[in-house]
Amino acid sequence: QVQLVESGGGLVQPGGSLRLSCTASGRIFSFYAMGWYRQAPGKQRELVATITRYGSTNYADSVKDRFTISGDNAKNTVYLQMNSLKPEDTAVFYCNAEGVVTMGSRGDYWGQGTQVTVSS
């Protein structure tokens, strides 16, 4: 019953910026954390950034100082501001929500993914 919907992906030139958004919908009472993961062609899915409902953040070394994650607990929404994008950032970005509590369940959820392509 919980769905995560991402938006904001697209094609951008190296050095450009994109802002991703992810909103969790459904009868959600609470969650522990939300974040972003990505999977590049030929690579395994990897953590990009996460943020807890209390504001604690964690970033992959490859994106630290370039990406910023933020969230709005009231809207069950997480954002990822991506600056100084590089070709190696090209991947499908997936939104994740951890410890989601509903009336009848508790668990983790994933979005369908949004494509980010960095190319000249």
C-alpha positions in Angstrom: 0.0 0.0 0.0 3.0 2.3 0.3 4.5 3.7 -2.9 7.6 5.8 -3.5 7.5 8.0 -6.5 10.7 9.7 -7.8 11.0 12.7 -10.1 13.6 15.1 -11.4 15.9 12.8 -13.4 17.0 13.6 -16.9 19.9 14.4 -19.2 22.4 17.0 -18.1 25.9 18.1 -19.2 28.9 17.5 -17.1 29.1 20.2 -14.4 25.4 20.7 -14.4 22.8 20.2 -11.7 19.7 18.2 -11.0 17.3 18.0 -8.1 15.6 14.7 -7.4 12.4 14.4 -5.3 10.8 11.3 -3.8 7.5 11.2 -2.0 6.1 8.2 -0.1 2.4 7.9 -0.4 -0.2 5.8 1.5 -1.4 5.7 5.1 2.1 6.1 6.7 2.3 6.7 10.4 6.1 7.0 10.6 9.4 6.0 9.1 13.0 5.9 10.3 15.0 7.0 7.3 14.8 7.8 3.6 17.6 7.9 1.0 18.9 7.5 -2.4 20.7 4.6 -4.1 21.9 4.3 -7.6 22.8 1.6 -10.1 25.1 2.3 -13.0 25.3 0.1 -16.1 27.3 -3.0 -15.2 27.5 -2.0 -11.5 25.8 -3.1 -8.3 23.4 -0.8 -6.6 25.2 1.5 -4.2 24.3 4.0 -1.5 24.3 7.6 -2.4 22.9 9.4 0.6 20.5 8.8 3.5 18.7 11.0 6.0 16.9 9.9 9.2 13.7 11.6 10.4 15.9 13.2 13.0 18.1 14.8 10.4 21.2 12.7 10.6 22.8 12.3 7.1 25.2 9.9 5.4 26.9 10.3 2.0 29.0 8.1 -0.2 32.5 9.5 -0.5 32.1 9.9 -4.2 29.3 12.4 -3.8 30.2 14.2 -0.6 30.6 17.9 -1.2 28.6 17.7 -4.4 25.3 16.3 -3.4 23.0 17.4 -0.6 20.1 15.3 0.8 17.2 16.9 2.7 13.8 15.9 3.8 10.4 17.0 4.9 8.9 14.6 7.4 5.4 16.2 7.2 5.3 15.5 3.5 7.1 12.1 3.7 9.5 13.5 1.0 13.2 13.4 0.5 15.2 15.5 -2.0 18.7 15.1 -3.5 20.3 18.2 -4.9 23.1 17.2 -7.2 25.7 19.7 -8.3 28.9 19.4 -10.4 27.6 16.3 -12.0 30.1 13.9 -13.7 29.6 11.3 -16.4 30.3 8.6 -13.7 27.2 9.8 -11.9 25.1 8.3 -14.7 22.8 5.7 -13.2 19.3 4.9 -12.3 18.6 6.5 -9.0 16.3 4.7 -6.6 14.5 6.2 -3.6 14.4 4.1 -0.4 12.3 4.4 2.8 13.3 2.4 5.8 11.3 1.4 8.8 8.0 2.5 7.4 5.1 2.0 9.8 1.5 1.7 8.5 -1.7 0.5 10.2 -0.9 -3.1 9.3 2.8 -3.3 8.4 6.3 -2.3 9.0 9.1 -2.5 6.5 11.2 -1.0 3.7 10.1 0.2 0.3 11.8 1.2 -3.0 10.7 3.5 -5.7 10.7 2.5 -9.4 13.8 4.6 -10.2 14.6 7.6 -12.2 17.3 7.9 -14.9 20.1 10.4 -14.5 22.4 10.7 -17.5 25.4 13.0 -17.5 26.8 13.4 -21.0 28.1 16.0 -23.4 
